[in-house]
Structures are given as C-alpha cells and as structure tokens.
Amino acid sequence: MFFRNESFQDFIKFYPIVSSIIAIQVIVWLLMFLQTSIGITAYNLGIGSNFAISQGEYWRFVTPIFLHDWQGIGHLLFNSFALILFGPALEHMLGKLKFIMVYLGSGIAGNIFTYLVDTELTQFHLGASGAIYGLLGLLIYMVYFTPKWVDPASRQIIFVFVVIGLIMTFLRPGINEAAHLFGFIGGFAFGPLVTMNMTPYYIRRSVRKPRKTAGGVQFDPNRWNKKRFRVSRNTSSIIWWIILILAVLGILSGIVL
C-alpha cells in the first residue's frame, strides 16, 4: 500500500486529491514564508484562533488544516511526507469524495475539540495534524475490521507510525494533543461509513501502446510490467530506514505533527 514507484506525472494523474492538498499547503507556506501580502492575509484569516472562533469565525475549524509554521520547513515536510505515504492508497480505495470526507472531517474534528478542550482565548493552532491522524485512525480501523484490504507489511508500517505518533504526542511539549487524539478518533469513526464497496489497491504503472519496429516485429514496452510486482527485502529495508530516520529527525528537531 505504501510503496511508491510512479513517476511525478503519474502520481499527479493517479492521485489528484493528495497532489492538490500538497500543492495547496506548499504554495500557502511559500507565500507566508516570503511574507507576501497574500501569505500574511492567509495566515491572519486562516490560523486557528480561539478568540476569533468565539466571535463566530467558524471557518477557522477548516483553514488551519492547510497552514503550517512558516518559520521552519520541518512541519510542512513531515506532514507532506505522511500524506504522500498514507494518502494515495486510501484515495484509490475509497474514491475521491470519501477520501476528502475523511481527511477534512478528521481535521475539522481535531480543530473543534482543540477549541473545546483548551478554552484559553489566546491559543492559536495550525497544521494538518488532525487530518493526518485521521488517516491513521482509518487505517487502524481497516487493520482490525477489514483486514483483507491491508497486507501484513503495510500493517507493520501503520503500527510503527501509530507508536511514534503516540510518543511524540504525549512526551514532547508544544504538541496539540487534542488535534492528534480527536483527529485519530474521527478517522476511526469514519471507518464503517467509508470502507464499504472499496476498490482494491494495486501498484499503478504507466502503460504505453506497443509499437512496431522497421522489420514489422511488434515491440511491447510494457513486457516487464506484466510480471507480478514484488517488493524485495532490500526495498522493504530502505522504506523502514526512511521511516525511522524521518521519525528520529522529527523528534530531535521538535516537529509538531
């Protein structure tokens, strides 16, 4: 589920929702980082502000999902990496509308409970934490209640990220625990609603039309793709090392998931 072998163009083609979310949050981050008028306005009107919400600005339950700390790139990179890892398979299996519902619904749930749990009006929050944890919550639901959709290797990756997420949520200061916890619960709660009639996930590859050579012999550029794809042990090890290294970097640099 989590092994990526598509080209950049194919990734955008096959997973338009994941690609669009990443593009939006990267563009918004750049606009804020460069201190443009649009970026400053997006930050001021979009950040989760308990005081502003108490004054009726309820759109702030949604907009923080697409904003990240512009003073450092780590927050954006780690959340984008998590979305690239977990999002594509779920977008394909659930379909675009259900995926959007889970992602935004979980993020909104995390932001609502952030507001309800921490009633201090001077509190601010931003980031895709609740939405990302919502995807994890849905994956945990699938592991236990629809296990046929999740292969053993993917289950291990899911459990590793859940454990790392719990450690970072409760042991590091400055973490929005409510967004993490209730985003996760929200994603899990969506499970019974969105896992019916799912589409099986498979490794996507570009398919080109066979062409004929000068001698009339047909050349099939997809001949190797017709073989069953298997992830080698070396590839699996590389994936694990990438996950662990990013997790350690996140812990050491104080990234807020």
N, C-alpha and C positions, 0 to 999 in steps of 0.2 A: 504493500500500500504506500510506503513512504520512499521507495527508491525512484529517483528521477533520472530519466535518460532522454527526455525530449530536448530538442533544440529550443533556443529562446523563442523563435517564431512559433513553434508548435505548442510550447507552453501557453503562450498568449491565446492561441487558437483553441486549444482544448479546455483551458480553464479561465474563461473570460472574467468571471466574478472575482476569483482570487487575484488575478492580474490587475483588475481595476481597483480593488481595495488597496493593493500595494502601491500602485501608481498614485492614487489619491493621497495616501499618507506620506509618501516620499515627496511629492510636489508641495504639499502643505508644509512639511518640515523644512524644505529648502526655502520657501517663501518666508517662514518665520526666522530661520537661521540667518538669512540675508537682510533681515529687518526691513522688508518691503512693507508698503502701506497695506497691501492685501494680507500679508502674513500677520502683521500686527493686529489688523481687524479680525482675522480668523481666530487668533489667539484670544483676544479680548471678548469676542462674542461666542466663542466655542468652548472655552475651558469650563470644566465642571466647577461651578461656584455655588456653595450652599446658600449664600446670601442672595445671589441672583435667582436661583431656583425658588427660594422662598418668596420672591417678588413676582413669581409667575412665569419665569423664563424656562419653561419645561423642555425646550429643545436641547437644553444642556444635558439632558439624560442621554442624548444621541451623539451630539457633536464631539464629545471628548474621545470617542472611540477612534476617531481619525486624527487626533492630535498626539504628538509626542514631544518630550522635553527637547527643545531646540538648543539647549546649552551643551548637549552631548549627543553623539550619534548612536551610542550603545543601546539606548532604549528602543529606538526605531529599528535598528538592525536585528536585535534579538526577537522582537515581536514579528518582524517581517520574516525572519528565518522560521519561526514557529508556524506562521501561516503557510509558508511555502511547503513546509514539511507535512502538516496535517490537513491543509485545505483542499488540495487537488483531488485526492481520493474521495473525500466527502462531497465535494461539488459534483463529481461524476456520479456517485452512488445515489445521492439524494435528489439531484437536479438543482437547477439554478435557484428557483424560488424557495425551496425548502432550505437550501444552504444559507441563503440570505436571511431567512426567518430565524434560523438557529444562531447565526453569527451576530446579527443585530439584536435579536431578542435576548441573548445571553449578556451581551454588552450593556444593554439597557437595564436588565435586571441587576447587574453588578453596580451600575451607577445609581439606580433607585435606592438600593439598600445601603450604598455608601452614604447617601443623603440621609436616610432614616436612622442608620446606626450612629453616625458621627454628626451630631446636631450642632456642632460649633460652626457658626455662620462664617467664620474666616477661613474655613477649609476650602482648598482647591484640589482638583484631581484631573488627570488626563491620561490617555493611553488605551490600548486595545486589550488590556489585561482581562477584563471580564469576558470579552468575545473569544479570546484565545482559550481561556479556561473553559468556556462553554463548549468549544470543540473537543477539548479533553474529556469533559463530562459526558458528552455524547458518545465518544469512543469507548469510555468505560462502560456505558450502558450497553453498547454493542458487544463488547467482550463478554459480558455476563448474560445478556438476554437474547442476543442474536449472534452467537459465536461463529456461525458458519461464514459470516462476512469478514471476519478478521483472522488472518493467518497467524501461526504461532510466533514468527519473527516480529510481526507488527505488534503483537500483544506485549512482547518484551520491551519494545521501544516505548509503547504507551505507558507501561508501568514505570519505566525509568524516568520519564518526564513528569509523571504524577508525583513520584517520590521527590525529585529535585524541586518541583514546584512547591510542595508542602514545606520542604526545608527552607526554601527562600522566603515563603510567605510568612512563616511564623518565627523564624530565627533572625531575619535581617530587619533592622529598623527602617522606617520610612516606607514600608510596603502598604499598599491599600488592601488589607486583608478582606474587607467586605466585598470588594470587586472580584477578587480571586474566588472567594468561597461561594458567593451567590451567583457569579457567572458560571462556575462549575455546576452548581445545583441546577441552574437554569438550563444548561446544555443537557444534563442528565434527564431533566423533566421533559424536554422536547423529544426524548428517545421514542416513547410509544407512539407519538404523533407522526414522526418523520421517517421511521425505519420500515414502514410498510411499503411494499412494492418498490424496493430499491433495485438499482441496476448494478449487476456485478462489476467490480473494478478489475481492469486488466492493464498491463503496460501498454501505453499507446506509442505507436511508431508511425513515422511518415510513410505513406505508400505512394510510389511513383509508377507510372504506366511502363510496362515493358517496351523496349524499343528493338528494332531490327538492325543488325549490322549490315555492312555492304554486301556480304555474301548471302544475305537473306536469313541468317541464323538469328533467332529471337533471343535477346539478352534481357533477363529479368533482374532488375536492380534490387528486388525485394527477396531474392532467394535465401539470404541468410535470416531474414526476419520471419520466414515461415517455420523456422525451427523454434521449438519451445524455449522461451527465455527463462534462464535460471540465474539467480544471484549467487555468485561464487562466495566461498568463505572469505576470500580477501576483500571482496566488495563489502560484505557484511561487516567485517572488521573496520574498514575505513569509515563506514557510516557510524558505527559505535564510537570510534575515536573522535569524529567530528562532533557528535552529540556531547560527549563528555568534555571535550576541550571548550566548546561554547558554553556549556553549563558552568565549568570552573571559571572561565573568564567573566561570566555574568556574576558569579558570586564574588569574585575578587574585586571587580570594578563597581559593585553596588548597583547593578542594573535593576530597575524596577520593572518587573514583568507586567 
